[in-house]
């Protein structure tokens, strides 16, 4: 199905300035410390993310903007280079949550 409308950005969806919560600041710090060095290829990028959620009600797209912002901060790429996202949601036991991702070139 196609809908002929210009997509609305997150920045256009909210009025006023948004501030990071203390929880997000801790999350960003923790994720940045856990990320291993990685070489990011040139050109358009594809990111595949698998989330292991313990809560069946979790939305697969909800944490994605936060994660991509953290990835671009760590690896120094501009997220405007991402031309495709593949998001996968897996059900896991509480305490076994995870994020798995791959960054590659678009073909």
C-alpha positions as CSV (number, residue, x, y, z in Angstrom):
1,X,0.0,0.0,0.0
2,X,1.2,3.5,-0.8
3,X,0.1,6.7,1.0
4,X,1.1,9.9,-0.9
5,X,2.0,12.2,1.9
6,X,5.3,13.7,3.0
7,X,6.5,11.8,6.2
8,X,6.5,13.9,9.3
9,X,9.8,13.9,11.3
10,X,10.1,13.5,15.0
11,X,11.4,17.0,15.2
12,X,8.3,18.3,13.5
13,X,6.0,16.3,15.8
14,X,6.8,18.0,19.1
15,X,6.7,21.7,20.1
16,X,9.4,23.2,22.2
17,X,12.7,21.8,23.3
18,X,13.0,18.2,24.4
19,X,15.5,17.3,27.2
20,X,17.1,13.9,27.9
21,X,15.8,12.3,31.1
22,X,18.2,11.1,33.7
23,X,17.2,7.5,32.6
24,X,18.1,8.2,29.0
25,X,21.4,9.8,30.0
26,X,22.3,6.7,32.0
27,X,21.2,4.4,29.1
28,X,23.2,6.4,26.6
29,X,26.3,6.2,28.8
30,X,25.9,2.5,29.4
31,X,25.3,1.6,25.8
32,X,28.3,3.7,24.6
33,X,30.5,1.9,27.1
34,X,29.3,-1.5,25.9
35,X,29.7,-0.9,22.2
36,X,32.9,-2.4,20.6
37,X,34.9,-0.6,18.0
38,X,33.5,-1.0,14.5
39,X,34.4,0.3,11.0
40,X,31.4,1.9,9.3
41,X,31.4,1.5,5.5
42,X,31.1,4.4,3.1
43,X,27.9,5.2,1.3
44,X,24.3,4.3,2.1
45,X,23.8,2.2,5.2
46,X,21.5,-0.6,6.2
47,X,20.9,-1.3,9.9
48,X,19.4,-4.5,11.1
49,X,18.3,-4.5,14.8
50,X,17.0,-7.4,16.8
51,X,15.5,-6.6,20.2
52,X,15.0,-9.2,22.8
53,X,12.0,-7.9,24.9
54,X,10.6,-9.5,28.0
55,X,7.4,-7.5,27.7
56,X,5.2,-8.8,24.9
57,X,3.6,-5.3,24.7
58,X,6.9,-3.5,23.8
59,X,6.9,-1.8,20.4
60,X,9.7,-2.8,18.0
61,X,10.1,0.8,16.8
62,X,10.0,2.6,20.1
63,X,13.7,2.3,21.1
64,X,15.0,2.6,17.6
65,X,15.6,6.4,17.3
66,X,17.5,6.3,20.6
67,X,19.7,3.4,19.5
68,X,20.5,4.9,16.1
69,X,21.4,8.3,17.7
70,X,23.7,6.4,20.1
71,X,25.3,4.4,17.3
72,X,26.0,7.5,15.2
73,X,27.5,9.2,18.2
74,X,29.8,6.2,18.9
75,X,30.8,5.5,15.3
76,X,30.7,8.9,13.8
77,X,28.3,8.5,10.9
78,X,25.3,10.7,10.0
79,X,22.0,8.8,10.4
80,X,20.8,10.4,7.2
81,X,23.0,7.8,5.4
82,X,20.6,5.0,6.6
83,X,18.4,4.0,3.7
84,X,17.0,0.8,5.2
85,X,16.1,-0.4,8.6
86,X,15.2,-4.0,9.4
87,X,13.7,-4.4,12.9
88,X,13.1,-7.7,14.6
89,X,11.3,-8.4,17.9
90,X,12.0,-11.5,19.9
91,X,10.3,-12.6,23.1
92,X,12.8,-13.4,26.0
93,X,12.6,-14.1,29.7
94,X,12.7,-11.2,32.1
95,X,16.4,-10.4,32.8
96,X,17.5,-11.7,29.4
97,X,16.7,-8.6,27.3
98,X,19.2,-7.6,24.6
99,X,19.9,-5.6,21.5
100,X,21.7,-7.1,18.6
101,X,22.5,-5.0,15.5
102,X,24.5,-5.0,12.3
103,X,25.5,-2.1,10.1
104,X,26.2,-2.7,6.4
105,X,26.1,-1.2,3.0
106,X,22.9,-0.8,1.0
107,X,23.0,-2.8,-2.2
